[in-house]
Amino acid sequence: MFLITPDRLNSDESLESFMIRLCECNGFESFQLLSGAIWEWLIDNDHQAAGALPRKLSEINLYHAKHSSGFRVRAFELLDSLFEDESRPLMQHALLHSSVIFSPNLTSVFRSGIHIPRYFLRHNYTPVCPACLTESSYIRQYWHLKPYQCCHRHGVAMLFHCPSCNAVLNYQNTEKITSCGCGVDLRNAVTAVVASQEIAISQLVVEGESDNTRSISHWLGALLWFSRYKQSQLSLNMVKEPELGWAIEYFSQWPNAFVCDLDELAAHAEMKLVRGFNHTCFSEVFGELLSSSRKLPSSDTQQNFILKAVIDFLEQLVRDNPKTKEANIADLKLTVVEAAALLTTSTEQVYRLYEEGYLQSSVRFKLHSKLSPNDAVFFLRHVVELRMAGMASDYSANDVYLPSW
């Protein structure tokens, strides 16, 4: 068997787009015909790998594997060996499973050194930029990301629907890159010029900051946090994706705008109390403030500027509310997960700090009972004091305070 490589390999092309062009240059009318030929070849060479390779284009990518993508990786490696050069195009264009978890417990995929929250991956549709398709007929990987709603190169809105039949664009179903399923050439479509803030969002998703202060992965994490934090206030576009243009204005005033939000929550906290502050969970006042900013995608406060702003605010909150006979807002109770976020460490380290007496529980547990990650048992004041005593560092993404032995 052979596989003739398309004339041009594009580093930013999606795997599915590459497979469509692979079909064309090798004389296959559809991906189903190509996948059938590939399946027969794999059966002769590695039947386990053949069984792991789906026949639908929309399911071909590595991250779609339900349990383990190991066999699918093996299939891709075998197929890459069939190309005329050593470019390994399938593995190069694939989205892989990532071990990185974005807060709160959101999985991610990985490609070209970038961790992408799966929350941001588009399903059942992919918008296009007619001007980009005119320049070069292939689908860019970043067109699959929800924050990318306008072309950062041409300053126009992405085209989500066919201008003729109004069907939502999904090249993986039609297996057509430059046209809709109805036959209309998308390169001739006209799209609207957009505001600079929207262009800036797309720019961050593709290229990051001009001074490379933070990685693209960390900016995706920041946008993920913003989309969830301001979810109720964001407008939705034509396919009900949150419009994130406002994020640029919000982050340009960082951390002042954020601190104002938190000050307002703190100021109204006492009005909402049912019990005293020392019997109230941190989340009842501040919601998922700590757990949602814990990993975006890491706890390194040099990159995770949102977590740094949260920590700075809470440290100042404790300074402004010293210990008194009557409990105050600095005596709210944190869970293990929230304490780990505030100490920029792992939950395992929080358990060790508790077992060694560095952190004291506000609750006395019964014999043989275990501390759950979601039990609110640590006072905010104590955790902040422990951090301020030198048990945490802004220069570490995962401090190890106590060894496991």
Helices and strands as residue ranges (DSSP letters): H 15-25, H 31-45, H 47-51, G 57-59, G 62-64, H 70-80, H 89-93, E 96-102, E 106-111, E 114-117, G 118-120, H 130-135, G 141-144, H 171-174, G 186-188, H 196-207, H 216-229, G 231-233, H 246-252, H 256-267, H 269-272, G 277-279, H 282-286, H 289-293, H 305-320, G 329-331, E 333-334, H 336-342, H 347-355, E 378-379, H 380-386, I 387-391
